[in-house]
Amino acid sequence: MCGMVRPVTSAPARLRARTALVAVATLVVLAGCSGGGEADAGASAQPSGGASATASSQPDPDAPLDANEACAAMYVKGDKTLEERIGTTLVSASDGLDGTSADQMHAMARELGRLESRVPEEFQGPVERIRVPFLQLQEELDLGTGAEVELDVASTVEGLKEYQKLC
């Protein structure tokens, strides 16, 4: 739908106006994706049960998630859902990549990487696709070549659609 986007020119990289339009369109699509997928917040907020779970212990932040918990991680938990934060981060970067927005892109790549390692196998491919533009930008900044790189924002949109279908 959105295609490829040319955003990065150098560190600190600048994103072109075309990226802003694609990111805004992406945000609209992302907002539409969350409408149909409703995870059961009550069920996912409680421990999955078991002899080792106690009322005083906090859930292990690195523990594997079941399908309901994976859906809650994307669409329910937090003041802003992960899906909303993904869209906000892409839009923020499209407004002009500075140190703050680059840090946000990097933080989102890391958060999605942690999620990818915890979700059931069928969710891992969609999370991997969601991470693509975040990892592309990080790779370009790490290389520091100043060359343009095409951020695949469409991959994020497709990954979110696939993730939502699983929920």
MDTraj code that builds the backbone (N, CA, C; nanometers):
import mdtraj as md
import numpy as np

residues = "MET CYS GLY MET VAL ARG PRO VAL THR SER ALA PRO ALA ARG LEU ARG ALA ARG THR ALA LEU VAL ALA VAL ALA THR LEU VAL VAL LEU ALA GLY CYS SER GLY GLY GLY GLU ALA ASP ALA GLY ALA SER ALA GLN PRO SER GLY GLY ALA SER ALA THR ALA SER SER GLN PRO ASP PRO ASP ALA PRO LEU ASP ALA ASN GLU ALA CYS ALA ALA MET TYR VAL LYS GLY ASP LYS THR LEU GLU GLU ARG ILE GLY THR THR LEU VAL SER ALA SER ASP GLY LEU ASP GLY THR SER ALA ASP GLN MET HIS ALA MET ALA ARG GLU LEU GLY ARG LEU GLU SER ARG VAL PRO GLU GLU PHE GLN GLY PRO VAL GLU ARG ILE ARG VAL PRO PHE LEU GLN LEU GLN GLU GLU LEU ASP LEU GLY THR GLY ALA GLU VAL GLU LEU ASP VAL ALA SER THR VAL GLU GLY LEU LYS GLU TYR GLN LYS LEU CYS".split()
xyz = np.array([
    [0.0816, -0.1184, 0.0000],
    [0.0000, 0.0000, 0.0000],
    [0.0858, 0.1245, 0.0000],
    [0.1764, 0.1398, 0.0936],
    [0.2534, 0.2631, 0.1072],
    [0.3820, 0.2613, 0.0272],
    [0.4375, 0.1441, -0.0018],
    [0.5607, 0.1382, -0.0767],
    [0.6826, 0.1687, 0.0084],
    [0.7905, 0.1931, -0.0598],
    [0.9162, 0.2223, 0.0066],
    [0.9318, 0.3729, 0.0212],
    [1.0065, 0.4140, 0.1210],
    [1.0245, 0.5553, 0.1507],
    [1.1732, 0.5846, 0.1585],
    [1.2176, 0.6977, 0.1070],
    [1.3576, 0.7399, 0.1151],
    [1.3719, 0.8448, 0.2230],
    [1.4233, 0.8064, 0.3421],
    [1.4296, 0.9083, 0.4438],
    [1.5670, 0.9545, 0.4881],
    [1.6643, 0.8670, 0.4987],
    [1.7869, 0.9012, 0.5694],
    [1.8916, 0.9513, 0.4716],
    [1.9537, 1.0659, 0.5029],
    [2.0619, 1.1171, 0.4194],
    [2.1938, 1.1215, 0.4936],
    [2.1945, 1.1505, 0.6217],
    [2.3188, 1.1517, 0.6991],
    [2.2859, 1.1524, 0.8467],
    [2.3876, 1.1390, 0.9301],
    [2.3655, 1.1446, 1.0736],
    [2.4024, 1.2839, 1.1215],
    [2.3170, 1.3643, 1.1895],
    [2.1785, 1.3275, 1.2101],
    [2.1021, 1.3333, 1.0790],
    [2.0367, 1.2232, 1.0491],
    [1.9680, 1.2086, 0.9217],
    [1.8426, 1.2939, 0.9161],
    [1.8028, 1.3309, 0.7967],
    [1.6789, 1.4057, 0.7770],
    [1.5847, 1.3198, 0.6949],
    [1.4607, 1.3210, 0.7348],
    [1.3599, 1.2481, 0.6601],
    [1.2915, 1.3455, 0.5663],
    [1.2677, 1.3039, 0.4491],
    [1.2073, 1.3893, 0.3479],
    [1.0569, 1.4049, 0.3709],
    [0.9987, 1.5092, 0.3092],
    [0.8559, 1.5379, 0.3252],
    [0.7711, 1.4203, 0.2804],
    [0.8173, 1.3475, 0.1806],
    [0.7429, 1.2320, 0.1314],
    [0.7235, 1.1294, 0.2433],
    [0.8241, 1.1127, 0.3259],
    [0.8149, 1.0204, 0.4383],
    [0.7064, 1.0646, 0.5348],
    [0.6950, 1.1958, 0.5559],
    [0.5924, 1.2470, 0.6466],
    [0.4545, 1.2068, 0.5988],
    [0.4321, 1.2192, 0.4695],
    [0.3006, 1.1826, 0.4155],
    [0.2740, 1.0343, 0.4317],
    [0.3748, 0.9518, 0.4050],
    [0.3580, 0.8072, 0.4195],
    [0.3362, 0.7710, 0.5655],
    [0.4115, 0.8339, 0.6548],
    [0.3974, 0.8035, 0.7973],
    [0.2600, 0.8436, 0.8489],
    [0.2086, 0.9577, 0.8030],
    [0.0740, 0.9987, 0.8441],
    [-0.0278, 0.8994, 0.7914],
    [-0.0119, 0.8583, 0.6665],
    [-0.1029, 0.7580, 0.6104],
    [-0.0916, 0.6277, 0.6889],
    [0.0296, 0.5933, 0.7281],
    [0.0517, 0.4727, 0.8075],
    [-0.0209, 0.4818, 0.9402],
    [-0.0108, 0.5987, 1.0046],
    [-0.0771, 0.6163, 1.1333],
    [-0.2272, 0.5975, 1.1205],
    [-0.2848, 0.6477, 1.0130],
    [-0.4282, 0.6309, 0.9907],
    [-0.4612, 0.4827, 0.9748],
    [-0.3789, 0.4118, 0.8985],
    [-0.4009, 0.2687, 0.8801],
    [-0.3829, 0.1960, 1.0127],
    [-0.2816, 0.2351, 1.0888],
    [-0.2567, 0.1694, 1.2169],
    [-0.3744, 0.1881, 1.3112],
    [-0.4311, 0.3075, 1.3126],
    [-0.5463, 0.3322, 1.3993],
    [-0.6626, 0.2441, 1.3576],
    [-0.6783, 0.2221, 1.2280],
    [-0.7852, 0.1358, 1.1793],
    [-0.7613, -0.0099, 1.2128],
    [-0.6348, -0.0504, 1.2219],
    [-0.6031, -0.1898, 1.2514],
    [-0.6470, -0.2303, 1.3909],
    [-0.6420, -0.1381, 1.4843],
    [-0.6711, -0.1758, 1.6217],
    [-0.8198, -0.1844, 1.6506],
    [-0.9034, -0.1340, 1.5627],
    [-1.0463, -0.1343, 1.5882],
    [-1.1061, -0.2725, 1.5977],
    [-1.0584, -0.3677, 1.5154],
    [-1.1195, -0.4999, 1.5136],
    [-1.0600, -0.5969, 1.6122],
    [-0.9367, -0.5744, 1.6547],
    [-0.8708, -0.6693, 1.7430],
    [-0.8882, -0.6285, 1.8868],
    [-0.9735, -0.7000, 1.9577],
    [-0.9974, -0.6657, 2.0973],
    [-0.9500, -0.7792, 2.1849],
    [-0.8424, -0.7565, 2.2566],
    [-0.7910, -0.8573, 2.3485],
    [-0.8634, -0.8433, 2.4812],
    [-0.8726, -0.9522, 2.5517],
    [-0.9380, -0.9516, 2.6814],
    [-0.8399, -0.9002, 2.7857],
    [-0.8526, -0.7736, 2.8225],
    [-0.7587, -0.7094, 2.9142],
    [-0.7579, -0.7785, 3.0499],
    [-0.8707, -0.8184, 3.0981],
    [-0.8780, -0.8831, 3.2286],
    [-0.8043, -1.0154, 3.2294],
    [-0.8212, -1.0932, 3.1249],
    [-0.7565, -1.2233, 3.1201],
    [-0.6059, -1.2094, 3.1049],
    [-0.5613, -1.1120, 3.0275],
    [-0.4185, -1.1002, 3.0036],
    [-0.3465, -1.0302, 3.1173],
    [-0.4169, -0.9582, 3.2012],
    [-0.3527, -0.8854, 3.3096],
    [-0.3222, -0.9759, 3.4278],
    [-0.3830, -1.0939, 3.4316],
    [-0.3621, -1.1847, 3.5429],
    [-0.2536, -1.2845, 3.5081],
    [-0.1807, -1.3322, 3.6070],
    [-0.0780, -1.4328, 3.5807],
    [-0.1404, -1.5551, 3.5164],
    [-0.0606, -1.6256, 3.4388],
    [-0.1119, -1.7410, 3.3660],
    [-0.1361, -1.8607, 3.4562],
    [-0.1154, -1.8445, 3.5819],
    [-0.1424, -1.9535, 3.6750],
    [-0.0255, -2.0496, 3.6832],
    [-0.0221, -2.1234, 3.7861],
    [0.0852, -2.2196, 3.8035],
    [0.1337, -2.2164, 3.9463],
    [0.2035, -2.3194, 3.9863],
    [0.2482, -2.3306, 4.1241],
    [0.3492, -2.2235, 4.1607],
    [0.4272, -2.1744, 4.0645],
    [0.5316, -2.0779, 4.0976],
    [0.4797, -1.9349, 4.1074],
    [0.3599, -1.9071, 4.0595],
    [0.3056, -1.7711, 4.0642],
    [0.2478, -1.7445, 4.2023],
    [0.2912, -1.6336, 4.2616],
    [0.2378, -1.5950, 4.3907],
    [0.1804, -1.4557, 4.3803],
    [0.0956, -1.4180, 4.4732],
    [0.0300, -1.2882, 4.4706],
    [0.1299, -1.1747, 4.4858],
    [0.2412, -1.1962, 4.5536],
    [0.3371, -1.0896, 4.5772],
    [0.4432, -1.0781, 4.4682],
    [0.4537, -1.1760, 4.3796],
    [0.5587, -1.1711, 4.2776],
    [0.5112, -1.0957, 4.1533],
    [0.6045, -1.0225, 4.0939],
    [0.5773, -0.9525, 3.9692],
    [0.5977, -1.0501, 3.8543],
    [0.5203, -1.0334, 3.7448],
    [0.5429, -1.1216, 3.6300],
    [0.6833, -1.0991, 3.5729],
    [0.7438, -1.2051, 3.5285],
    [0.8777, -1.1986, 3.4699],
    [0.8697, -1.1242, 3.3365],
    [0.9410, -1.0116, 3.3202],
    [0.9334, -0.9339, 3.1967],
    [0.9934, -1.0065, 3.0768],
    [1.0649, -1.1160, 3.0985],
    [1.1235, -1.1927, 2.9897],
    [1.0537, -1.3265, 2.9677],
    [0.9459, -1.3514, 3.0425],
    [0.8747, -1.4786, 3.0311],
    [0.8015, -1.4858, 2.8971],
    [0.7914, -1.6052, 2.8418],
    [0.7159, -1.6220, 2.7177],
    [0.5700, -1.5815, 2.7372],
    [0.5111, -1.5308, 2.6296],
    [0.3708, -1.4894, 2.6316],
    [0.2867, -1.5901, 2.5560],
    [0.1627, -1.6101, 2.6007],
    [0.0693, -1.6893, 2.5205],
    [0.0019, -1.5931, 2.4218],
    [-0.0866, -1.6442, 2.3383],
    [-0.1497, -1.5622, 2.2337],
    [-0.2277, -1.4453, 2.2932],
    [-0.3044, -1.4692, 2.4002],
    [-0.3807, -1.3603, 2.4619],
    [-0.2896, -1.2518, 2.5182],
    [-0.1814, -1.2934, 2.5811],
    [-0.0868, -1.1969, 2.6368],
    [-0.0149, -1.1207, 2.5266],
    [0.0140, -1.1879, 2.4147],
    [0.0778, -1.1213, 2.3013],
    [-0.0155, -1.0142, 2.2437],
    [-0.1428, -1.0449, 2.2356],
    [-0.2406, -0.9469, 2.1869],
    [-0.2512, -0.8295, 2.2834],
    [-0.2532, -0.8590, 2.4123],
    [-0.2611, -0.7526, 2.5122],
    [-0.1370, -0.6643, 2.5070],
    [-0.0206, -0.7240, 2.4820],
    [0.1035, -0.6465, 2.4752],
    [0.0986, -0.5437, 2.3626],
    [0.0306, -0.5741, 2.2541],
    [0.0232, -0.4829, 2.1396],
    [-0.0943, -0.3858, 2.1516],
    [-0.2086, -0.4318, 2.2014],
    [-0.3308, -0.3532, 2.1890],
    [-0.3932, -0.3055, 2.3200],
    [-0.3416, -0.3480, 2.4353],
    [-0.4096, -0.3154, 2.5596],
    [-0.3189, -0.2454, 2.6599],
    [-0.2026, -0.2977, 2.6849],
    [-0.1188, -0.2526, 2.7959],
    [-0.0656, -0.1112, 2.7770],
    [-0.0588, -0.0365, 2.8879],
    [0.0007, 0.0962, 2.8895],
    [-0.0987, 0.2070, 2.8635],
    [-0.0550, 0.3304, 2.8931],
    [-0.1393, 0.4471, 2.8658],
    [-0.1640, 0.4601, 2.7164],
    [-0.0596, 0.4409, 2.6381],
    [-0.0709, 0.4331, 2.4926],
    [-0.0315, 0.2917, 2.4545],
    [-0.1098, 0.2300, 2.3691],
    [-0.0775, 0.0935, 2.3296],
    [0.0513, 0.0923, 2.2479],
    [0.1121, -0.0238, 2.2378],
    [0.2335, -0.0383, 2.1590],
    [0.2050, 0.0006, 2.0141],
    [0.0917, -0.0387, 1.9630],
    [0.0549, -0.0049, 1.8254],
    [0.0523, 0.1470, 1.8070],
    [-0.0059, 0.2185, 1.9003],
    [-0.0107, 0.3655, 1.8921],
    [0.1289, 0.4251, 1.8995],
    [0.2111, 0.3713, 1.9878],
    [0.3473, 0.4230, 2.0027],
    [0.4312, 0.3987, 1.8786],
    [0.4080, 0.2873, 1.8092],
    [0.4779, 0.2599, 1.6839],
    [0.4445, 0.3691, 1.5829],
    [0.3161, 0.3980, 1.5661],
    [0.2742, 0.5024, 1.4724],
    [0.3281, 0.6389, 1.5109],
    [0.3208, 0.6713, 1.6389],
    [0.3702, 0.8007, 1.6870],
    [0.5199, 0.8150, 1.6613],
    [0.5950, 0.7086, 1.6834],
    [0.7397, 0.7121, 1.6619],
    [0.7725, 0.7342, 1.5151],
    [0.7009, 0.6677, 1.4260],
    [0.7249, 0.6862, 1.2826],
    [0.6905, 0.8283, 1.2394],
    [0.5803, 0.8816, 1.2894],
    [0.5416, 1.0180, 1.2545],
    [0.6432, 1.1173, 1.3097],
    [0.6876, 1.0960, 1.4324],
    [0.7866, 1.1853, 1.4932],
    [0.9147, 1.1882, 1.4110],
    [0.9596, 1.0736, 1.3669],
    [1.0809, 1.0680, 1.2857],
    [1.0601, 1.1350, 1.1508],
    [0.9394, 1.1269, 1.0970],
    [0.9129, 1.1879, 0.9666],
    [0.9109, 1.3397, 0.9747],
    [0.8904, 1.3943, 1.0946],
    [0.8913, 1.5395, 1.1132],
    [1.0329, 1.5950, 1.1114],
    [1.1301, 1.5122, 1.1107],
    [1.2699, 1.5529, 1.1100],
    [1.3459, 1.4695, 1.2102],
    [1.4410, 1.3961, 1.1619],
    [1.5140, 1.3059, 1.2494],
    [1.6227, 1.3834, 1.3225],
    [1.6067, 1.3912, 1.4535],
    [1.7079, 1.4522, 1.5387],
    [1.7482, 1.3478, 1.6413],
    [1.8280, 1.3874, 1.7381],
    [1.8745, 1.2923, 1.8388],
    [1.7608, 1.2271, 1.9143],
    [1.6584, 1.3055, 1.9470],
    [1.5454, 1.2527, 2.0233],
    [1.4671, 1.1501, 1.9426],
    [1.4326, 1.1835, 1.8183],
    [1.3538, 1.0892, 1.7380],
    [1.4365, 0.9667, 1.7003],
    [1.5676, 0.9834, 1.6811],
    [1.6530, 0.8673, 1.6546],
    [1.6560, 0.7752, 1.7766],
    [1.6628, 0.8354, 1.8959],
    [1.6577, 0.7552, 2.0188],
    [1.5250, 0.6813, 2.0311],
    [1.4155, 0.7476, 1.9954],
    [1.2838, 0.6839, 2.0015],
    [1.2765, 0.5673, 1.9035],
    [1.3305, 0.5864, 1.7822],
    [1.3308, 0.4781, 1.6837],
    [1.4124, 0.3594, 1.7361],
    [1.5273, 0.3881, 1.7964],
    [1.6119, 0.2820, 1.8506],
    [1.5421, 0.2101, 1.9666],
    [1.4806, 0.2875, 2.0546],
    [1.4094, 0.2278, 2.1681],
    [1.2953, 0.1394, 2.1203],
    [1.2248, 0.1833, 2.0162],
    [1.1149, 0.1026, 1.9628],
    [1.1687, -0.0258, 1.9008],
    [1.2805, -0.0186, 1.8308],
    [1.3404, -0.1390, 1.7726],
    [1.3751, -0.2390, 1.8821],
    [1.4310, -0.1894, 1.9922],
    [1.4663, -0.2770, 2.1043],
    [1.3423, -0.3360, 2.1693],
    [1.2397, -0.2541, 2.1917],
    [1.1171, -0.3038, 2.2540],
    [1.0511, -0.4108, 2.1676],
    [1.0474, -0.3871, 2.0386],
    [0.9894, -0.4863, 1.9475],
    [1.0743, -0.6131, 1.9439],
    [1.2053, -0.5996, 1.9563],
    [1.2929, -0.7170, 1.9623],
    [1.2660, -0.8013, 2.0853],
    [1.2455, -0.7347, 2.1999],
    [1.2106, -0.8092, 2.3216],
    [1.0762, -0.8790, 2.3059],
    [0.9803, -0.8080, 2.2441],
    [0.8489, -0.8686, 2.2225],
    [0.8610, -0.9895, 2.1311],
    [0.9382, -0.9754, 2.0238],
    [0.9539, -1.0844, 1.9274],
    [1.0069, -1.2110, 1.9933],
    [1.0954, -1.1960, 2.0898],
    [1.1526, -1.3131, 2.1558],
    [1.0565, -1.3777, 2.2555],
    [0.9486, -1.3095, 2.2891],
    [0.8561, -1.3598, 2.3913],
    [0.7239, -1.4126, 2.3355],
    [0.6856, -1.3687, 2.2172],
    [0.5547, -1.4060, 2.1633],
    [0.5577, -1.5476, 2.1062],
    [0.4398, -1.6089, 2.0912],
    [0.4344, -1.7404, 2.0266],
    [0.4882, -1.7323, 1.8842],
    [0.5303, -1.8445, 1.8327],
    [0.5957, -1.8521, 1.7019],
    [0.5162, -1.7845, 1.5897],
    [0.3847, -1.7995, 1.5895],
    [0.3041, -1.7423, 1.4808],
    [0.3034, -1.5889, 1.4828],
    [0.3399, -1.5277, 1.5935],
    [0.3462, -1.3820, 1.6049],
    [0.4842, -1.3273, 1.5682],
    [0.5849, -1.4117, 1.5651],
    [0.7220, -1.3651, 1.5453],
    [0.7451, -1.3037, 1.4076],
    [0.6901, -1.3631, 1.3030],
    [0.7043, -1.3073, 1.1681],
    [0.6439, -1.1679, 1.1573],
    [0.5196, -1.1486, 1.2047],
    [0.4633, -1.0138, 1.2019],
    [0.5455, -0.9117, 1.2803],
    [0.5961, -0.9487, 1.3973],
    [0.6773, -0.8546, 1.4756],
    [0.8057, -0.8218, 1.3997],
    [0.8633, -0.9211, 1.3365],
    [0.9846, -0.8986, 1.2573],
    [0.9574, -0.7966, 1.1460],
    [0.8432, -0.8070, 1.0800],
    [0.8071, -0.7116, 0.9739],
    [0.7804, -0.5718, 1.0308],
    [0.7190, -0.5662, 1.1476],
    [0.6929, -0.4368, 1.2116],
    [0.8242, -0.3656, 1.2406],
    [0.9267, -0.4381, 1.2782],
    [1.0570, -0.3803, 1.3169],
    [1.1387, -0.3284, 1.2001],
    [1.1083, -0.3671, 1.0784],
    [1.1950, -0.3395, 0.9631],
    [1.2419, -0.1944, 0.9547],
    [1.1542, -0.0936, 0.9493],
    [1.2072, 0.0427, 0.9323],
    [1.2895, 0.0911, 1.0511],
    [1.2575, 0.0441, 1.1692],
    [1.3325, 0.0829, 1.2885],
    [1.4751, 0.0283, 1.2808],
    [1.4885, -0.0968, 1.2355],
    [1.6200, -0.1575, 1.2222],
    [1.6973, -0.0972, 1.1050],
    [1.6265, -0.0650, 0.9965],
    [1.6934, -0.0033, 0.8813],
    [1.7564, 0.1299, 0.9210],
    [1.6830, 0.2102, 0.9938],
    [1.7356, 0.3389, 1.0353],
    [1.8549, 0.3204, 1.1279],
    [1.8441, 0.2287, 1.2230],
    [1.9547, 0.2046, 1.3157],
    [2.0785, 0.1584, 1.2409],
    [2.0597, 0.0707, 1.1447],
    [2.1732, 0.0215, 1.0674],
    [2.2407, 0.1359, 0.9921],
    [2.1625, 0.2233, 0.9321],
    [2.2194, 0.3373, 0.8586],
    [2.2942, 0.4302, 0.9528],
    [2.2367, 0.4587, 1.0679],
    [2.3045, 0.5460, 1.1638],
    [2.4330, 0.4825, 1.2155],
    [2.4309, 0.3503, 1.2360],
    [2.5509, 0.2806, 1.2818],
    [2.6618, 0.2867, 1.1768],
    [2.6240, 0.2717, 1.0492],
    [2.7230, 0.2760, 0.9416],
    [2.7747, 0.4177, 0.9195],
    [2.6856, 0.5155, 0.9383],
    [2.7242, 0.6555, 0.9229],
    [2.7744, 0.6911, 0.7853],
    [2.7264, 0.6237, 0.6822],
    [2.7737, 0.6489, 0.5462],
    [2.7161, 0.7763, 0.4868],
    [2.6035, 0.8204, 0.5380],
    [2.5378, 0.9379, 0.4812],
    [2.4588, 0.9047, 0.3552],
    [2.4604, 0.7796, 0.3154],
    [2.3864, 0.7380, 0.1967],
    [2.2378, 0.7302, 0.2297],
    [2.1581, 0.7446, 0.1267],
    [2.0141, 0.7316, 0.1472],
    [1.9788, 0.5845, 0.1676],
    [1.8794, 0.5644, 0.2484],
    [1.8286, 0.4296, 0.2726],
    [1.6772, 0.4376, 0.2600],
    [1.6200, 0.3346, 0.2050],
    [1.4747, 0.3304, 0.1929],
    [1.4177, 0.2616, 0.3153],
    [1.3379, 0.3361, 0.3927],
    [1.2720, 0.2763, 0.5080],
    [1.1430, 0.2116, 0.4610],
    [1.1289, 0.0876, 0.4901],
    [1.0138, 0.0098, 0.4469],
    [0.9002, 0.0226, 0.5482],
    [0.8327, 0.1375, 0.5455],
    [0.7206, 0.1623, 0.6361],
    [0.6045, 0.0688, 0.6044],
    [0.5908, 0.0319, 0.4778],
    [0.4836, -0.0602, 0.4379],
    [0.4971, -0.1939, 0.5099],
    [0.6202, -0.2337, 0.5392],
    [0.6415, -0.3583, 0.6133],
    [0.5772, -0.3504, 0.7511],
    [0.5901, -0.2346, 0.8156],
    [0.5285, -0.2163, 0.9475],
    [0.3776, -0.2304, 0.9376],
    [0.3196, -0.1675, 0.8371],
    [0.1742, -0.1741, 0.8187],
    [0.1304, -0.3185, 0.7966],
    [0.2007, -0.3901, 0.7102],
    [0.1654, -0.5298, 0.6826],
    [0.1840, -0.6167, 0.8070],
    [0.2923, -0.5948, 0.8788],
    [0.3159, -0.6712, 1.0018],
    [0.2063, -0.6487, 1.1040],
    [0.1634, -0.5225, 1.1178],
    [0.0550, -0.4927, 1.2125],
    [-0.0769, -0.5561, 1.1693],
    [-0.1029, -0.5593, 1.0402],
    [-0.2249, -0.6247, 0.9905],
    [-0.2213, -0.7744, 1.0224],
    [-0.1052, -0.8379, 0.9997],
    [-0.0917, -0.9802, 1.0276],
    [-0.1066, -1.0079, 1.1778],
    [-0.0451, -0.9240, 1.2579],
    [-0.0529, -0.9388, 1.4028],
    [-0.1980, -0.9283, 1.4480],
    [-0.2675, -0.8283, 1.3969],
    [-0.4080, -0.8056, 1.4352],
    [-0.4943, -0.9259, 1.3967],
    [-0.4695, -0.9859, 1.2819],
    [-0.5457, -1.1045, 1.2405],
    [-0.5276, -1.2209, 1.3388],
    [-0.4097, -1.2302, 1.3975],
    [-0.3840, -1.3367, 1.4941],
    [-0.4581, -1.3143, 1.6262],
    [-0.4936, -1.1895, 1.6506],
    [-0.5640, -1.1582, 1.7746],
    [-0.7141, -1.1682, 1.7549],
])
top = md.Topology()
chain = top.add_chain()
for i, resn in enumerate(residues, 1):
    res = top.add_residue(resn, chain, resSeq=i)
    for name in ("N", "CA", "C"):
        top.add_atom(name, md.element.get_by_symbol(name[0]), res)
traj = md.Trajectory(xyz[None], top)
